[in-house]
Amino acid sequence: MEEILNKYSLLKDQNVPRETLLEFESFVDMLIRKNDQINIISKETAKNDVIRNRHILDSAQIIDFIDFNSKNIIDIGSGGGMPGIIVSIMIKNMERNLKVILYEKSHHKCAFLKKASKDLKLNTVVIKKNIFGEENLDTGTIMTRAFKPLPIVLDLVFKNFKNYKNLIIFMGKSGEKVLEETLNSWEFDFEKKQSITNEDSFLLNIKNIKKKIKN
């Protein structure tokens, strides 16, 4: 167990229980096995240590911004389940009654997400649809990672969600520039969190999205 704790040492400040870490390891195994059959994540990152750092740890840090006073969370463009499956594992072991809804349009990735959810006994719903075609969505937290650029995600939330509490989005190396440019067209309250896995990246916790009216 000490070896597993060391692998996830970057989460020490979040007091993640060992049950969660063991389920992270189970999910890593599922991901590697499935990735040998179909392309869930890139082949370059489909190695245990790389998956932990680039995908699992990176996704887990989102938990600080999750709104726990809602009935559900929506992960848009869930892909291989990062952050949706990771957050769902954490919520389960926190004994919170919160459903994670995963939107993913790929048939093969949806099949993987459903099987992983079933095997890990997670409270998830996998929806095989293009999120851009949905309307009047109602949720607590919206989260997205490696999906679409910030302006496109803001437009999606503004148009397609009737109710939400907050939007969490991962920002990469050019994140500061993208944020500055986006604020020319959009108004929103935001909080930044430095990434624990990459010094050039950060998370944005966004609320109260409004489109600026052009003169």
Residue pairs with C-beta under 8 A, 6 or more apart in sequence:
1 18
4 18
4 21
4 22
4 25
5 18
5 21
7 21
7 49
7 52
8 16
8 21
8 24
8 52
8 56
8 57
10 57
10 196
10 197
11 57
11 60
11 61
11 196
14 60
14 61
14 63
14 64
16 60
16 90
17 93
19 93
20 89
20 90
20 93
23 89
23 92
23 93
23 120
24 52
24 56
24 60
24 86
24 89
26 119
26 120
27 56
27 81
27 85
27 86
27 89
27 116
27 120
28 48
28 51
28 52
28 56
30 112
30 115
30 116
30 119
31 40
31 41
31 46
31 51
31 55
31 80
31 81
32 46
32 47
32 48
32 51
34 40
34 112
35 41
35 43
35 46
38 108
38 112
40 79
40 80
40 108
40 109
40 112
41 51
41 55
41 79
41 80
44 50
45 51
45 54
45 55
53 197
54 197
55 80
55 82
55 86
56 82
56 86
57 196
57 197
58 82
58 83
58 145
58 170
58 195
58 196
58 197
58 198
59 82
59 83
59 86
59 87
59 145
60 83
60 86
60 87
60 90
61 193
61 195
61 196
61 197
61 203
62 83
62 86
62 87
62 143
62 145
62 168
62 170
62 203
63 87
63 90
64 193
65 141
65 166
65 168
65 191
65 193
65 203
65 205
66 73
66 87
66 91
66 98
66 140
66 141
66 143
66 168
67 73
67 140
67 141
67 165
67 166
68 96
68 98
68 140
69 140
69 165
70 98
70 139
70 140
70 141
70 165
71 98
71 99
71 140
72 98
72 99
72 100
72 101
72 139
72 140
73 84
73 87
73 98
73 99
73 100
73 101
73 139
73 140
73 141
73 142
73 143
74 100
74 101
74 103
74 137
74 139
74 141
74 142
74 143
75 83
75 84
75 87
75 100
75 101
75 102
75 103
75 143
75 144
76 103
76 131
76 142
76 143
76 144
76 147
76 153
76 156
77 103
77 104
77 131
77 144
77 146
77 147
77 148
78 84
78 85
78 102
78 103
78 104
78 109
78 113
78 126
79 104
79 106
79 109
79 145
79 146
79 147
80 109
80 112
80 113
81 102
81 112
81 113
81 116
82 145
82 146
83 143
83 145
84 100
84 102
84 113
84 124
84 143
85 100
85 102
85 113
85 116
85 117
85 120
85 122
85 124
87 100
87 143
88 100
88 117
88 120
88 122
88 123
88 124
89 120
89 122
91 98
91 100
91 123
92 120
92 121
92 122
92 123
97 123
98 123
98 140
99 123
99 124
99 125
100 122
100 123
100 124
100 125
101 124
101 125
101 127
101 139
102 113
102 124
102 125
102 126
102 127
103 127
103 129
103 131
103 134
104 110
104 113
104 126
104 127
104 128
105 128
105 129
105 130
105 131
106 128
107 128
110 126
110 128
113 124
113 126
114 126
116 122
117 124
117 126
131 156
131 160
132 156
132 160
134 160
135 160
136 160
136 161
136 162
137 160
137 161
137 162
137 163
137 164
138 161
138 162
138 163
138 164
139 161
139 163
139 164
139 165
140 164
140 165
140 166
141 164
141 165
141 166
141 167
141 168
142 157
142 161
142 164
142 166
142 167
142 168
143 167
143 168
143 169
144 153
144 167
144 168
144 169
144 170
145 169
145 170
146 170
147 153
148 156
149 178
150 169
150 171
150 178
150 179
150 182
150 204
151 182
151 185
151 186
153 167
153 169
154 167
154 182
154 186
154 188
154 206
154 209
157 164
157 167
157 209
158 209
158 210
158 211
165 207
166 205
166 206
166 207
167 204
167 205
167 206
167 207
167 209
168 203
168 204
168 205
168 206
169 203
169 204
169 206
170 195
170 201
170 203
171 178
171 179
171 201
171 202
171 203
171 204
172 200
172 201
173 200
173 201
175 201
175 202
175 204
179 190
179 204
184 212
185 211
185 212
186 209
186 210
186 211
186 212
187 208
187 209
187 210
187 211
187 212
188 206
188 207
188 208
188 209
188 210
189 206
189 207
189 208
190 204
190 205
190 206
190 207
191 204
191 205
192 202
192 203
192 204
192 205
193 202
193 203
193 205
194 202
195 201
195 202
195 203
